[in-house]
Amino acid sequence: MKAKDIAKLNPDDLNKKLIELRKELIKQNAQVATGTTPKSPGQIKDIKKTIAKILTALNTTEVEKGNE
């Protein structure tokens, strides 16, 4: 997901997407740990980046609410 798309979502949707991505990351890491080759090796990196973008978006909204 791009940062623009993440910024458009409300916090509830972001939390749902965050949970979904964390589950997917656990699944991908389990595949790597067992020795099977993932479908797309770069997918783990992309999932981690998207999780970081979502957490950043959630934190900025909390900071903005605190400044008001």
N, C-alpha and C positions, 0 to 999 in steps of 0.2 A: 504494500500500500504506500501511496505517496503521502507526504506530510499534509498536502492540501485536502486530501480525502479524509485523513484522520481529524483534521481541524473542524471539518463539517459535522462530524458525529457528536452526539451528546454523550455525557459521561457514562450513562447506563450501557449504551451500545459499545463504548470503548472497553468497559469492564468485561462485557460478554466476549468481545473479540480477543481481549487479553487472555482470558481463561482458555478460549479455543486454541489460541496460538501456543500457549504453554503446554497444553495437552499434546499438540502436534510436535512440539520440540522434544518432549519426553519420549514420544513414539520414535522419532527420528534418531535420538541419542541411543535408544535401546537397540535399534537396528544396527547402528555402528558398533555398539558394545558386543553384540553377538557375532559380529563379523560379516553380516550380510551387507551387500552394497546398496546404498539408498538409490532411489530412482534418479534423483538430481543431487549431486554432491554439494552444490552451492545453496541448496534450499535451507540448510541449517543456518547458514550465515544470514540469509534473507529473513528468516523467522526471528533471529536474534535482533536484527536491526529494526524490524517492525515492532517488536516488543518494546525496544528502547524508545522508538518514536511515540508509541502509545503512552508509555509512562511519562515521557516528557510533556506530552499534551495534557495529561491528567494533572501533573504537578503545576503547570503554568496556569491552569484554570483555578487550582486551589490558591495559588499565590495571588491571582487577580481578585478572587473573592475576599481574601484577607486584606487586601489594600483598600477595598471599598468601605 
